[in-house]
Amino acid sequence: MPIILDRVSFAYDNGPAILTNASLTIEPTSYALVRGPSGAGKSTLLRLLCLLEEPQSGQILFSGTSVTDIPPAELRRSMAYVQQMPTLLEGTVRDNLRLPFSFKVNENLAPPSDTDLEAHLAKFLLDGVTLEARANTLSVGQSQRVCLIRSLLLHPKAILMDEPTASLDADSARVVLDKAAELAQGGMTVIMISHSETTPPGVTHTIRINDCQLEYV
Amino acid sequence: MTATQTVIEIGPFQLALCLGFVCLAGATSFYHKLDLGRDLFVGTIRTFAQLFLMGYVLKFIFDAHYSWLVILIYSGMVAAAAHIIKGRVKERSIPFVKPMYVTMLLTYTLVSFLVTGVIIGAEPWWTPQYFIPMGGMIIGNSMTAIAIALDRLFSDLKSRRAEVEMKLALGADYREASQDILRDAVKAGMIPSINSLMAVGLVSLPGMMTGQILAGADPLIAIRYQIVVMLMIVAATSIGSLLITGLVRRKCFSTAQRLILR
C-alpha cells in the first residue's frame, strides 16, 4: 500500500510555510530520493511521515489508514526514521542495538542474538566493531551505520533516511547505498534525503521540494 | 510541650537595638560603596512588615479557630508557592501551573493531615497552631524541589531532544522515550532534601527545633518534632515532584506522542 500525502500544509511555530497543500503518492516499491534547496523542508517531510511533526492541515495515509489513526509507536516501528545525526546512548554497541526491544510495542519480537548482531555489523563493514565496544568510542560514520542496523532489526515496512551517507567515507557510503537498493528490491519503501549530485544505484523516483510543493522530477 | 523555662520577651527596645546593627551594616555598605543600602533598607522594612502582618494573621486564625479559615489560608500558601515556582521555571510554552497547583494542594494536604492528625494527634486535625506551621514547612521546602525538577525536566527535554526522538522513532511511547530524563529531573530536585537529612544535627540546627528550644521546650521533644517534619518534607517532596513532573511531562507531548516542547 502506498504512502499518500493529501493536501498537507505545515509550518513550524512562527516560522515560514514548509509545505502548502502539498500532495504526493509514494508507491510501496519505491526507492525515492528527496532533493531540494537547503531549508526547503526535506527533513521535515520525513518527520511528518513518522509523525514526529503533525501537519496543520491535510492528511497522510499509510497503507490506506490516516497516520493519526495508527497507534504512534506502531506507525514508527513500521516507518523507521533514521536521524541525520546518529544518536546512540551510553553503553555498549549491543545495548544500543537491543534498545528497541526494551520498548512495550516491540515486546512480542524476539531480541536478536549476538550472532545475528555480529552478522549485521559485518554486512555494514563494521567487522572491527565488537558488541562490547562502548558506543561513545565509535566514529560518526560507524555510529550512523549502527543506527541504521538498529532500525532494520525491527523489520520496518518503510525506511526514512536523512542523509545517511553525509558523514561516511566512500567505501562505507557505498555499503549503505547498496544496502538501501537491496532493501528496496526486497519490497521495502526507501525514502532518502540526498545532497549528492549523483543518483545512487536502484533509485526509482526523485522527489523535489520547492516552493512548499512536492513533485516528482 | 513542657516548658522548662519562661520565654524571655523581646521588647521594642531590643528590636530597635537590632535596627542599630542593620544601620551599621548600611554604613559599612556606604563606606565601601557596595550599593546595598537601598536593598538593606527595603529588606528590613519588608521583614518587619511581613512578619508583623503574619504574626497578627496567625493570632487571628488561632483565636478564631475556624476549619474553613485554616484551609483557606493553607490553600493560599500553596497558591503562593505555585506562583513562586512559576516565576523560577523559565519555560512558558507548556501550561504547567494548574496541574501543579492541584497536585501540590492534594499531596501537601494529605501529608500535613498525616502529620497533624495521625502522627502528632492534634484534635481536631486542622488545629491551626500545628497545621499552618507544619504545612508551611512542608510547602516551603518541597517548593524548591519542584522548581528544580521542573526546570531540569524542561531543559533536558530540549537539550536531549535527539535522544527522545530516536527512542520514539524506534517505537517507544512518550514514557519510555523520556524515562531517563524524568528520573534525572526528580533526582535533581530531591538531592537538597536528601542532603539535609544527612547534615541535620551535624552541620545544621533546623530553625523549627531551635525555635522550640528558645521557646522553652525540652530539646528531646523538639528533636522529635524535627524528625517528623524532616521525614514528612522528604515524603511530600518525593511524592509531589514525582506526580508533578509526571503530569507536566505528559503535557510536553502531543496525543500522537510527539515532543511539542521546542
Chai-1 contact restraints between the chains, C-beta under 6 A:
chainA,res_idxA,chainB,res_idxB,connection_type,confidence,min_distance_angstrom,max_distance_angstrom,comment,restraint_id
A,L51,B,A256,contact,1.0,0.0,6.0,A-B,restraint_1
A,L52,B,E165,contact,1.0,0.0,6.0,A-B,restraint_2
A,L52,B,R258,contact,1.0,0.0,6.0,A-B,restraint_3
A,E54,B,A256,contact,1.0,0.0,6.0,A-B,restraint_4
A,P72,B,A256,contact,1.0,0.0,6.0,A-B,restraint_5
A,P72,B,Q257,contact,1.0,0.0,6.0,A-B,restraint_6
A,A73,B,G171,contact,1.0,0.0,6.0,A-B,restraint_7
A,A73,B,D173,contact,1.0,0.0,6.0,A-B,restraint_8
A,R76,B,A169,contact,1.0,0.0,6.0,A-B,restraint_9
A,R76,B,G171,contact,1.0,0.0,6.0,A-B,restraint_10
A,R77,B,G171,contact,1.0,0.0,6.0,A-B,restraint_11
A,Y81,B,A169,contact,1.0,0.0,6.0,A-B,restraint_12
A,T87,B,A162,contact,1.0,0.0,6.0,A-B,restraint_13
A,T87,B,E163,contact,1.0,0.0,6.0,A-B,restraint_14
A,T87,B,M166,contact,1.0,0.0,6.0,A-B,restraint_15
A,P100,B,L170,contact,1.0,0.0,6.0,A-B,restraint_16
A,P100,B,G171,contact,1.0,0.0,6.0,A-B,restraint_17
A,F103,B,G171,contact,1.0,0.0,6.0,A-B,restraint_18
A,F103,B,A172,contact,1.0,0.0,6.0,A-B,restraint_19
A,F103,B,E176,contact,1.0,0.0,6.0,A-B,restraint_20
A,V105,B,G171,contact,1.0,0.0,6.0,A-B,restraint_21
A,N106,B,G171,contact,1.0,0.0,6.0,A-B,restraint_22
